[in-house]
Amino acid sequence: MKKSAEFVELTKRGNKLAKRFACETSLCHYLSILEGNTRGKVYVNSASDPSFAAVYSYLYKGFQIMGSPIIGTDEYVALRMLFEKELIPKLLKNEHVGEVSYSCDTEALLENMHIAFFDKEQYEQEYCLYTHRPGSPTPAFENTEYKTQRITKEFIESNVEFSLVLQDEILRSYSSIDAFLKQGLGYVALDGERIIANLISSGSYEKSIVLGADTDSEYRCRRIAASLLRSAQCYADEHGLSLVWECNKDNIASVGTAEKCSLERRFTYPVRWFELK
């Protein structure tokens, strides 16, 4: 008798698992979760031979759907039950998340989710993925009036603001500050000793690091984020790393930062969501 389809949580992570699911349009942050570098949860259709994965990010509070598309009715039922019996009541509600948000590695997986949640009113926003590869052409470095500092153990120990401003943000992605220092990358802009902007990684996969930036509202429109990103590009070139930058297509500031730093736009992808009522 054929065993009914079901999903299980996978706690064992590693490079082998990440490579199993990686494709050209996989997002670095979620590959980092699969590899075990970044905090998250992984649910698969088979513990011994997984081909379909729903990967949850504590940082983004959303899912990436990865792998081969499901086909059978029993698989669709199992996927729907995974969300309704496990993920929504035991994960999302405990995280105080009011929606199911997801992106997918392929169009076929998007169609899977559309079919599985056919009765939900779904919304969509388009995101852009940019990259910087080692040795790629970059514009001349633009200095600002503010000091740029790479986040190191010494900086953390000497800056009193770090634990108040950045520590919690980093720990949404990494299991510890030591893990961030070992596997991640970060820069800050300082006005005196005050942290006014930051550029922090949220994951890594092989030789790629995904970054995001934030600038205090009163310091925006001063090219500070671009200056931090240029510092990261120099570091990446020196260490043979690629950088990944993802942003909402309508986020003019983030798109502008990517273009100022001559990042290559590789593709766009939709993020869809439906509300929990």
Secondary structure, 3 states (H helix, E strand, C coil): CCCCCCCEECCCCCHHHHHHHCCCCCCHHHHHHHHCCCCEEEEECCCCCCCEEEEEECCCCEEEEEECCCCCHHHHHHHHHHHHHHHHHHHHCCCCCCEEEEEECCHHHHHHHHHHCCCCCCEEEEEEEEEECCCCCCCCCCCCCCEEEECCHHHHHHCCCHHHHCHHHHHCCCCCHHHHHHHCCEEEEEECCEEEEEEEEEEEECCEEEEEEEECHHHCCCCHHHHHHHHHHHHHHHHCCEEEEEEECCCHHHHHHHHHCCCEEEEEEEEEEEECC
